[in-house]
Amino acid sequence: MNRYYLDVHALQTVPPSNLNRDDTGAPKTAVYGGVPRARVSSQAWKRATRAYFQDEQLLEPSELGVRTKKIVEVIATRIEAADASLAHAAAQLAADVVQAAGLKIEVPKRKADAASKNGESEPLPEAKYLMFLSARQLDALASLAIEAAQDSKTFFKDKKNKDQAKALADSRHSVDIALFGRMVADVTDINVDAAVQVAHALSVHRVDNESDYYTAVDDQNTDAEPGAGMIGTVDFNSATLYRYAALGVHQLADTLGQGLREDESLTTPVRRAVEAFVRSFIESLPQGKINTFGHHTLPEAVVVKLRTTRPISFVSAFEEAVRGEEGGHLREAVERLAEYIPDIERTYGNDATTLTWILRVGPNTHKLSGIGTEAPSLSELVTAVGQAVAQRLETPA
């Protein structure tokens, strides 16, 4: 299969906020181009993107995964739902099939001690780390456990059955596993390489964190009890962020497979995944301190490219920090992109195989017009990208 990469670039202005905190509670920062910048970690925006799939129902539950240490509990619930007569044995069956798949589990000592102290039954064993399994993989493991219900210990001593358990945990991957990958320290042969790489979002300009001193009044205080009931501080900053993600379409197709149902075309799974990712990455927003700051914004400018050459970030356009001497940063950031994109593409790109789409809002972004095909709405952008991906996969260049 030919290599196809989808690059998604966005400029997004965020007001006073604390989207992603460091260990001191302050917004994360980084030095780039010799000056401090606001930073939102790639992990924070990947988590927001994954959550958006479900929150906005962009994908069916069967197309998504569950990331948890409580895999025994999750599978036991499925066993009991499928066969109520196994309710008493569901937890043990789940533990046996999980171990047969090669995953290590144990009862957390803290929870075991608390249960013993309170006279409660021993809690269920858990994985030592977060385990990412698709809904289809969890269902398949639950079904295998039910098949082993007569004598699961003997059943899973059979190498053929153990191999089947491991194979079920490494087939029919969900969209989010295919996109963001999976690492299993104990069973490395069921690891999944991520099709998506997400950069740390950086401000295009210098940023210095600020601190807000706040007080809260005790509603029950009388006039004889002046003063605040609580005082504190919260750190924040505001920034125009450059955001970037690269999606290896060929790798996504390889992990997801083709035509998962008889009633769909071969390219449908990949197209649905690509469209869901593009929409979710653009619209999602990390929730850090959102009740405090209400930082609900969307990108003012989006550039999407489908290319056969290697992915290209445009962050170098902002290596020299935007100064915002006219009172804002967005206009100059857009001007930087409008100049940089043609230069980098002319030098390293391939016009014959690269497609470009633009989505923009407001007069400050007009200089991006002409860089690519302008989409009047996000929905139309997403549809156009999905169609182009499907066409490339059906008729390789």
N, C-alpha and C positions, 0 to 999 in steps of 0.2 A: 504493500500500500504506500502511495506517495505521502510525504509529510505535509501536513496542513496545520498552520498555527493561527489562532485567533487572538489578536492583541486588543485589549480594552483599556482605553485611557480616559480619565475623567478629571475635570477641575471642579472642586466643590468647596464653597465657602461656608464655614461653620462659625457661628457666633460664640460668645463666651461659653465654654463647655469644658468637660473633663471626660472625653470619650473613652480613654484608655489609661489607667493609672499605673504608676510604678510602685515599688515597695514602700514608698513614703506617702503615697496617696496623691502625688502631684502628676499632672499630665506628662506622658512620656515625651522625651525630646531626643534629638540627635544632632550632631554637628555635620553639616554638609556644605561644601564650598566655603569652609572656614567660619561659618556663623551658625548659631543655634537655630534649629528648626523644630516646629511642632511635629510630633510623630504619632501615628496610630499603627500598632503592630499588625503584621499580616495575620497573625492568629486571631486578633480581635475582629478583623473584617471577614475572615473566613467563617468564624462562628456566626457572625451576623448574617452572612450569605446563606449558610446552612439553615439557620432558624427561619429565614424568610421563605424558603421553599415550603415549609409547613405552615407558617403563619398566613401566607397568602394563597395557600393551596395551589401552588404552581405545579406540583407533581402529586401523583396518587400516593397514599401511604405505602403501598406495596413497592413503590420505586425508591423508597428512602430507607435509611438504616437507623440503628440505635447504637449510641456510643455510651457504654456503661460498664462498671465493674460488676453490676448485679445481673450477670448473664444467667446464672442458675435460677434466680427469681423470675426473670423474663421468660425463659423457656418453660419453667414449671407452670406459669400462668397459661401458656399456650397449650401445654399438655392437658391441664385441667379443663380448659375451654373445649378442647377437642373430644375429651372422654372423661366425663364427670366421675365415672367409677374409679378412676385412677387418682383422685384427689389426694388420698392418703399417701400415695407413693410418688406423686409428681416431683417433689423436691429431690428425692434420691435418684429418680430416673434422669432428671435434668442434670444433676451433678455427674452421673455416670457418662452421659453422652458428651458433655463438655470435656471431661477428662479424656474420653476416647478420641476426641478431635485434637488432643495434644495440648490443651490449654490448662495451665496450672491454677488451681483454686484452693482457698483455705478460708476458714472462719476468721474474720478480723478479731484480733485479741481484745481490742477495746470494746467491741460489741459483745464478745463472749463474756468478758468480765462483768459488763453492765447487766447482761441477762442473768448471770449467776447470782449477782448481788440482789437482783429484784425477784428472784425465784421464777424466772421465765424460761421457756424452752430455748435451746441453743439456736442462734440465728443461722440463716442459710450461708453457705460458703460463697465467697466472692473471688473474682480475679484480682491479681495483685496490681493491675493497671487497667486503664480504660480499654475496653474491647469494642471494636467497631464491627457490627454484623448487620447485614441487610435483613429486612423483614422476611424475604423469601428464604434466606439462610436459617433464620430462627425457626420459621415454620417447618423447614425440612428437617432440622435437628430434632424438633419436637416430635415429628412424625416417626423418625427413626427410633427415638426413645420409646414411643408407644409400641412400636414393633418389637422392642426388646423387653416389654413389660413383664413377661413370664419369668425371666431370669436375666436381668440386665448385666449382672456381674459376669456370668458365663458368656452371654451374647457378645459383650465387648472384649472378651479375651480372644475371640476369633479375629485374626489379622484382617480378614476381608471386611468385617464389620467396622473395625477401627479405621481402616483406610477409607471406607465409605463415609464415616463421620467427618474425617478430615476433608474429604472431597466436597462434601456438602457445605462446609464452612468456607470453601474457596471457589464456589461457583455461583452464578446468578447474582453478581454484585449489584448493589443499589447505585443509583446515580451519584449520590453524595460520596460513596466510597470510591467510585471510579474517578470522580473529580478530585477529591482531596486526599485519597490514598489511605493506606492502613499499614501500621507497623506492629508486628507481634513478635516480641523479643524471644519468646520460647519456641515459636514455630515459624521460623523465618521464611519457609517455603510457601506460606499463605499470605505473605506480605503483598500489598498492592501499591504499585508506583502511582503517585498522584499525576493526573493529567493537567492539573492547574497549578500554576505558580503565582502567588500573590505577593506583590512588593509591599513593604512598609509605606504607608501613605506619609508624605512629607509636605510641609508647608513650602510654598514657592518663595517665601520671604523669611526674614529674620523674625523670631518669636521669643519673647521673654515671658515666662510664666508670671501670673499675678495671683494675689491672694485676697479672698473676700472674708472680711470679719463680719460675723452675723450674731444676732441675739434672738432668743425666743422668750416670749412672755408667759409666765404662769397664769393661766386664766383664773385661778382661784386666789391669787394674791389680792390683798386689800390695799387701801391707800397707805396703810401703816407699813406695808412691805414693798417698798419701791425696788426697782432693779430688775434685772433679767433672771429668768429661771434657768437659762442655759446660754452659754456663749461658746463660740468656736470659730474655726477658719476652714475654708475650702479653697484649694488651688484651682486655677483655670487658665485657659488661654483662648484666643480666637485665631483662625487661620484660613487661608485659601489653600486647600490641599491638592496636590497632584497624586492621583491614585492610578495604579496600573496592575493588570493581571494578564497572564499569558496562558492560553488553553491549547494543549496539543490535541487537535481534533482526531488525528490518526490514532493516538494512544487511547483516547476516550473510546473510539470505535472498537479497538482491540479488546478493551476490558469489558465493555458493555455487551458486545456481540451484536448480531444483526437480526432484525425481525423476530423479536421475542414471542410474538403471537402470530397465528396464521392469518389474521385479518389485517396485518399491517405490513407496510413495505420494509425492505431491508434497512433503509436509512432512518426509519421513524424513531427508534430508541435514541440514536445520537442527536437527531434534530431536536427532539423534545428536551434532551439534557442541555444542549447548547442554548436553546431559547430560554430555558429556565435559569441557566447560569447567567447569561447576559442581563436579563431583567433583574435578577436577584442581586447581582454584584452592583449594578448601577443604583438600584433603589434602596438597598439595605443600609442600615446605620447602626453602629455599635451603641449599646444602651447605657454605657457608663454615665452615672449621675444625671440621667435624662430627666428624672422628676425634679431635680434641682435647677437644671438649665433649660429644659425644653428645646434642645438644639435640633429641631426637625427641619432639615434642609435637604435639597436634592442637587445633583450636579448641574452647573450652568452650562457645561460643555462636555460632550462625549465624542471620542473618536474611536471607531472600531475598524480594525484591519484584518482581513483574511489573506494570509500570505503562505508561500511555499518556502521562503527563505527563513532563517532562524528568527525567533522573536526579537523585537526591538523596543526597548523602553525609551521614552522621550524625556526622562528625568534630567538628562544633561542640559536641556534647554534652561534649567533653573539652577545650574551649578553656581552661576553668579546670581545672588539673591535679588529678587524683584524689590525695588525700593519703594514703590507706591508713592512717588512724590506728588502725584495729583490727588492723593487722598484715598486711593483704593489699590488693590492688587490684581483683580481679575482681568481688567482690560490689558494691562501690560503682560500678564501671564499668557493670555490668548495670543497677543502679538508675537510673543516669543515662540509659541507653538506653531503659529502660522508661518514663521520664517524657518524654524528648525526642521519641521516635518519634510518639506520638499527637498531641503539640503541633504538630510540623512537618507531619504529614499533614493534620491538621484545618485548618491555615492554607493549605497549598499543594497538598495532594494531591487525589485524586479517588477516594473510597471506592467509587464505582459501578464503576470499571474497574481497580482495583488489587487484586491478590492477594498475600497474605503467608504465608510459611511460616517456622516456627521449628524449629531443631535445637539442643538444649541438653544439657549434661552436668552433673550434680551439683546440690546444694542451693543453691549460690551463684548459680545462674541462674534460680531459680524465678520471679522477678518478670517474666520475659519471657513467662510463660504468659499466654495471652489476647491477646497482641499479634497473633497469627496462627494458622494451622493448625499444630499441633505434629506434627512427623514423628518417629516412634520411632527411625528409623535414617537414616543418610546415603543408603543405597540407595533407601529409600522417598521421601525428599526429592527426590532426583535424578529419580526416575520421575514424581513428581507435577509437578515443574517442567516436565519434557519434555512430558508430556501437555497441560499448560495452554498451553504455547507452540504445540504443534501445533493445538490447538483454536482458539486466537486466529488463527492463520494461515489455517485452513480456513474459519472463520466470523468475519470481522472485526467488531469492535464498531461 
